[in-house]
Amino acid sequence: MPAYNREAICQFCNTKIIPPKKGFRSSANGNYICEDCVKLLGQALDVRGKSDGKAKAKKRNKKMTPREIKKELDKYIIDQDSAKISIAIAVYNHYKRMDIKSDVKLSKSNVLLIGPTGSGKTLLAQTVAKMLDVPFAIADCTSLTEAGYVGDDVETILTKLLRSADGSVEKAERGIIFLDEIDKIAKSGGSSGAAKDPAGEGVQQALLKLVEGTIANVPVNGGRRNPNEKYVQVNTENILFICGGAFPGLEEIINKRTAKDTSIGFGAKSISEALSQVETDDLVKYGLIPEIIGRLPVIVSLNELDEEAMVKILTEPKDCIVSQYKEFFKYEGVELEFEEDALREIARETIRRKTGARGLRAIMENILKDAMYNVPSEKNVEKCIVRQGGIVDVVEKCQTMVAACF
């Protein structure tokens, strides 16, 4: 079939298709279209495709509501409903304020998470950042010191965020920073004596502008010992700061205050009950300066995890520990099974050690150590069953035998 014909007329522009101009004929009805109209049609389809792509991208980037954020957090974090609701509202309002064009200055909703070790403070911050697909960095406050002392300057916190954003200042300026162990920079003894406190009040003072919003000179490679270090400017106004700390002993300050407020002051509250009643004055007495507390308007307390919560952490989250170890054994063609009593015993042991949820993996590693060492070398193992007392039964294809007891 010829590509064009001297008598051919384009059905779209009604012009003759005369060589060397090309024409294309439809096999269905014999109509012609010239190459100019083909190009125009291609451009129109390309523009439409791009606009559809933008519409889909816009739909994907639609901000999650607080309820949607909380629902997503439920997949990874057990219990702590009050904390999840508070942080969902704070995060939603923080990113919403960037889109609001108003003469009214909207302050940041920086968050302070207070809770025992292993209660999920870091996981909350990590999950929120992953969910929103923004750069995320964790900074340990214990390594921070005042300028002039051995340690890290507060500006080096932003270096980690910049690396997380692949060097993009624009991305970093919309990221999330988790300041861990913020209770470790409390003032020493609350006194203004002669002793210097390079890792205490001075660090809090240095953090003020950073947390509130300022343009900081950030060392690209971190550190402060190289005088020839390159710096970039980062505006922290739209960076969300989530601070976390266990604040050991804070419950005693709260109990003393609340005991005075009641007519009968006996029966000390549990740590979780006490922390749920925390007020700014309690944090000032603990050693945080009022200025830093004022820049952390959202104060959230997390509950101490009980046995039931620990068992749920082992089995229910999307990436729960039990599922992870099952995958390790599945790779070897072996099924891993946990009895309910064994899971509860692991939970009780973690609570006894006071290591929180992060201590579950250490106990699990100890229980499964021998099985993980021996199973890859055995070809006839079908199943491993973890029973109460840390006993791991190895089921072979033809028989069952007790492999380990620890």
C-alpha positions in Angstrom: 0.0 0.0 0.0 1.5 3.4 -1.0 2.3 5.8 1.8 0.8 8.7 -0.2 -1.1 9.4 -3.4 -1.1 12.4 -5.8 -4.9 12.6 -5.5 -4.9 12.2 -1.8 -6.6 14.9 0.3 -6.1 15.2 4.1 -9.4 14.6 5.9 -8.3 17.0 8.7 -6.9 20.1 6.9 -8.5 19.4 3.5 -5.3 20.0 1.6 -3.7 17.9 -1.2 -0.9 15.7 -0.2 1.7 16.4 -2.8 5.2 14.8 -2.7 7.7 15.2 -1.0 5.0 15.9 1.6 4.0 12.5 3.1 0.5 11.2 3.7 -0.8 8.2 5.6 -4.0 6.2 4.6 -6.3 4.5 7.0 -6.7 0.8 6.3 -10.3 1.0 7.6 -11.9 3.6 5.4 -9.1 4.7 3.0 -9.0 8.3 4.3 -5.7 10.2 4.3 -4.0 12.4 6.9 -1.0 14.6 6.1 2.3 14.5 8.1 1.6 18.1 9.5 -1.6 17.0 11.0 0.1 13.8 12.4 2.6 16.1 14.2 -0.1 18.3 15.6 -2.0 15.3 16.8 1.1 13.9 18.5 1.8 17.2 20.2 -1.8 17.4 21.5 -1.6 13.9 22.9 1.7 14.7 24.5 0.3 17.8 26.3 -2.7 15.8 27.4 -0.5 13.1 28.8 1.6 15.6 30.7 -1.5 17.3 32.2 -2.9 13.9 33.2 0.4 13.0 34.8 0.4 16.3 36.7 -3.2 15.6 37.8 -2.2 12.1 39.1 0.9 13.5 40.8 -1.3 16.2 42.4 -3.6 13.5 43.6 -0.8 11.4 45.0 0.7 14.5 46.8 -2.7 15.4 48.3 -2.1 16.0 52.0 -3.2 13.3 54.4 -5.8 14.4 57.0 -5.0 13.8 60.7 -7.4 10.8 60.7 -5.6 9.3 57.7 -2.2 9.9 59.3 -3.3 8.2 62.5 -4.7 5.3 60.5 -1.4 4.8 58.8 0.5 5.0 62.1 -1.7 2.3 63.4 -0.1 -0.1 60.9 3.3 0.3 62.5 2.8 1.4 66.1 0.8 -0.4 68.7 -1.4 1.5 71.2 -0.3 5.1 72.1 -3.5 6.3 70.5 -3.4 9.7 72.3 0.1 10.3 71.2 -0.6 9.3 67.6 -3.6 11.7 67.4 -1.6 14.6 68.9 1.3 14.1 66.5 -1.1 13.6 63.5 -2.7 17.0 64.2 0.7 18.7 64.8 2.2 17.3 61.5 -1.0 18.2 59.5 -1.1 21.7 60.8 2.7 22.2 60.3 2.6 21.4 56.6 -0.8 23.1 56.1 0.7 26.4 57.4 3.2 26.4 54.5 0.3 26.6 52.0 -1.7 29.2 53.8 -1.1 32.7 52.3 -2.1 35.2 55.1 -0.9 38.3 56.9 -1.3 36.3 60.1 2.0 34.7 61.1 1.4 31.0 61.8 3.8 29.5 64.3 5.4 26.0 64.0 3.9 23.0 65.8 7.1 21.5 67.1 6.6 18.4 69.2 8.0 17.2 72.5 7.6 13.4 73.1 7.9 12.2 76.7 7.9 8.6 77.5 9.9 5.6 78.9 12.7 4.0 77.0 11.4 1.8 74.1 7.9 3.3 74.2 8.0 4.3 70.5 9.2 7.9 70.4 11.7 7.5 67.6 9.5 5.1 65.6 6.7 7.7 65.7 8.9 10.3 64.2 10.5 7.9 61.6 7.1 6.6 60.5 5.6 10.1 60.0 8.6 11.2 57.9 8.4 8.1 55.8 4.7 8.5 55.3 5.0 12.1 54.1 8.1 11.3 52.0 10.2 14.1 53.4 13.9 14.1 54.5 14.4 12.9 58.0 17.4 13.0 60.4 18.0 11.9 63.9 20.3 13.9 66.1 21.5 12.7 69.5 21.5 15.7 71.9 24.1 14.0 74.2 26.8 14.8 71.6 26.0 18.5 71.4 28.0 21.1 73.3 28.3 24.9 73.4 30.6 26.5 70.8 34.2 26.3 72.0 33.9 22.9 73.7 34.7 19.4 72.3 31.6 18.0 70.7 29.2 19.0 67.9 27.7 22.4 67.2 23.9 22.5 66.9 24.2 23.5 63.2 25.7 20.1 62.5 22.2 18.7 63.1 21.2 20.2 59.8 24.1 18.5 58.0 22.4 15.2 58.6 19.2 16.5 57.2 20.9 17.9 54.2 22.5 14.5 53.5 19.1 12.8 53.9 17.8 15.3 51.2 20.7 14.3 48.9 22.2 17.7 49.2 19.0 19.6 48.1 18.6 22.6 50.4 15.0 23.0 49.1 14.0 19.5 50.2 15.9 19.8 53.5 13.9 23.0 54.4 10.7 20.9 54.4 12.1 18.0 56.4 11.7 16.6 59.9 14.5 16.5 62.6 14.2 14.2 65.6 16.2 15.5 68.6 16.7 12.4 70.7 17.6 12.4 74.4 16.7 16.1 74.8 16.3 15.4 78.6 20.1 15.0 78.7 20.7 18.7 78.0 18.7 19.8 81.1 20.5 22.3 83.4 22.8 20.7 85.9 21.1 20.9 89.3 19.2 24.0 88.2 21.8 26.2 89.9 23.7 29.2 88.4 26.9 28.3 90.2 30.5 28.7 88.9 30.6 25.3 87.3 30.3 25.4 83.5 27.6 23.3 81.9 28.7 23.0 78.2 26.2 20.2 77.4 23.3 21.8 79.3 21.7 25.2 79.3 24.1 26.5 76.7 23.0 23.9 74.2 19.4 24.8 74.9 20.1 28.4 74.2 21.9 27.5 71.0 18.9 25.4 69.9 16.3 28.2 70.4 16.7 30.0 67.0 17.2 26.7 65.2 13.9 25.3 66.5 12.0 28.5 66.1 13.2 29.3 62.6 16.4 31.0 61.4 18.9 31.0 58.4 21.8 28.8 59.5 25.2 28.3 58.0 25.5 24.6 57.7 28.8 22.8 57.2 28.4 20.5 54.2 30.6 17.7 55.7 29.8 18.3 59.3 32.2 19.1 62.1 33.8 22.4 63.0 37.5 21.7 63.1 38.2 22.5 59.4 38.6 26.3 58.9 38.2 25.8 55.1 34.9 24.0 55.5 32.2 24.8 52.9 28.9 26.1 54.2 25.4 26.4 52.7 22.5 28.4 54.1 19.5 26.5 55.3 16.2 28.2 56.5 14.8 26.2 59.4 11.4 28.1 59.4 9.6 25.2 57.8 11.6 22.3 59.3 9.5 20.4 61.9 11.4 19.5 65.1 10.2 16.5 67.1 12.1 16.2 70.4 12.0 13.0 72.5 13.3 12.0 75.9 12.6 9.5 78.7 13.0 12.2 81.4 13.8 9.8 84.3 12.6 11.3 87.6 10.1 13.7 86.0 7.3 11.6 87.4 8.5 12.4 90.9 8.2 16.1 90.3 4.7 15.6 88.9 3.7 13.4 91.8 4.8 16.1 94.3 2.8 18.8 92.5 -0.3 16.7 92.1 -0.2 15.5 95.7 -0.5 19.1 96.9 -3.5 19.6 94.7 -5.5 16.7 96.3 -7.0 16.5 99.7 -5.6 13.0 100.2 -2.1 12.7 98.9 -1.3 9.0 99.2 -0.6 6.5 96.5 2.0 7.5 94.0 0.9 7.3 90.3 2.5 5.1 87.8 5.0 6.6 85.4 2.5 6.7 82.6 -0.2 8.2 84.8 2.2 10.9 86.1 3.6 11.8 82.6 0.1 12.2 81.2 -0.3 15.2 83.6 2.9 16.9 82.8 2.9 20.7 82.7 5.5 23.3 81.6 6.4 24.1 85.2 7.4 20.5 85.8 9.7 20.6 82.8 11.3 23.9 84.0 11.9 22.2 87.4 13.5 19.3 85.6 16.0 21.6 83.9 14.6 22.8 80.6 14.6 26.5 80.1 11.2 28.2 79.6 12.3 29.6 76.2 12.9 26.1 74.7 9.6 24.8 76.2 7.8 27.7 74.6 9.1 26.6 71.2 7.7 23.1 71.7 4.0 23.8 72.0 2.8 20.2 71.5 3.7 18.1 74.5 2.8 14.4 74.1 3.3 11.7 76.7 3.6 8.1 75.8 2.4 5.2 77.9 4.7 2.5 79.4 4.1 -0.7 77.4 2.4 -3.6 79.3 2.5 -7.3 78.5 -0.5 -7.2 76.1 1.1 -4.3 74.1 4.4 -6.1 73.9 2.8 -9.2 72.5 1.0 -7.1 69.9 4.3 -5.4 69.0 5.7 -8.8 68.4 2.9 -10.0 66.1 0.7 -7.2 64.7 2.6 -4.3 63.0 3.3 -4.4 59.3 7.0 -5.2 59.9 6.6 -7.0 63.2 9.5 -8.9 64.7 7.9 -12.3 64.4 7.2 -11.8 60.7 10.8 -10.8 60.1 12.2 -13.9 61.7 9.7 -16.1 59.8 11.1 -14.6 56.6 14.6 -15.5 57.7 13.6 -19.2 58.2 11.4 -19.2 55.1 14.5 -18.4 53.1 15.9 -21.8 54.3 12.6 -23.6 53.4 11.7 -23.9 57.1 8.5 -22.8 58.8 8.9 -20.9 62.1 6.1 -21.0 64.6 5.6 -19.3 68.0 3.3 -20.6 70.8 1.2 -17.9 72.6 2.8 -18.7 75.9 6.3 -18.2 74.5 5.4 -14.8 73.1 4.0 -13.7 76.5 7.1 -15.0 78.2 9.3 -12.9 75.9 7.1 -9.8 76.6 7.3 -10.3 80.4 11.1 -10.7 80.2 11.4 -7.5 78.2 9.3 -5.6 80.8 11.5 -7.1 83.6 14.6 -5.8 81.9 13.0 -2.3 81.4 14.4 -2.1 77.9 11.0 -1.3 76.2 10.0 -2.6 72.7 13.6 -2.3 71.4 14.6 -5.0 73.9 12.3 -7.6 72.2 14.8 -8.3 69.4 17.7 -9.0 71.8 15.6 -11.7 73.6 14.4 -13.2 70.3 18.0 -13.4 69.0 19.1 -15.2 72.1 16.3 -17.8 71.9 16.8 -18.4 68.2 20.6 -18.3 68.2 21.2 -22.0 68.0 18.5 -22.6 65.5 19.7 -19.9 63.2 23.2 -21.3 63.4 22.3 -25.0 62.7 19.2 -24.9 60.4 21.0 -23.6 57.3 23.3 -26.6 57.4 20.5 -29.1 57.9 18.6 -30.4 54.8 15.8 -32.3 56.5 14.3 -29.6 58.8 10.7 -28.8 58.1 9.6 -26.6 61.0 10.9 -24.9 64.2 8.5 -24.3 67.1 9.3 -21.8 69.9 7.7 -23.0 73.1 7.5 -21.6 76.6 10.8 -21.6 78.5 12.8 -20.6 75.4 12.6 -24.2 74.0 12.9 -24.5 70.3 11.6 -27.8 68.9 13.0 -28.7 65.5 10.6 -30.8 63.5 12.3 -32.9 60.8 10.6 -34.4 57.8 10.4 -37.7 59.5 10.5 -37.1 63.2 10.5 -34.4 66.0 13.4 -33.8 68.4 14.2 -31.1 71.0 17.1 -29.1 69.6 17.7 -26.4 72.2 16.6 -25.2 75.6 17.8 -21.9 76.9 
